[in-house]
């Protein structure tokens, strides 16, 4: 199979969302996705994009995506965050994850990033092995901390 790895365009937004939903189902959170095609178009391809997306394409179908955005580390300086690396179930095992991760690393290096960060769900052992085989460190002694939308509202009520 000949896959094309390229930057996403606004016309890819619908297929990008389909892969995001596929990941949510895989991670046992089928109803968690709130983002819409219009959100993706505005946030990724509008006048002030907040993320960059790379796609793996095969026969005009998006088979995988990698979504990244800029962050800043007070210890390291410029870093990027890999929000999601998703390969559609029917294309897994064909090297797409590697191709997309390669593109993210090339992109981060071109930006002068000192580090690339991402999370992996603790029960996804195949993803953990994949990342470790690529030389990534899975930091099991750190916990992810979040304030969701309701948590933000509740917090604001207290200040």
Secondary structure, DSSP 8 states (H G I E B T S, - for coil): ---EEEE--GGGHHHHHHHHHHHHHHTT-TT-----HHHHHHHHHSTT-S-EEEEEEETTEEEEEEEEEEEEETTTEEEEEEEEEEE-GGGTTSSHHHHHHHHHHHHHHHHT-SEEE----TT-HHHHHHHHHTT----TT-------HHHHHHHHHT-
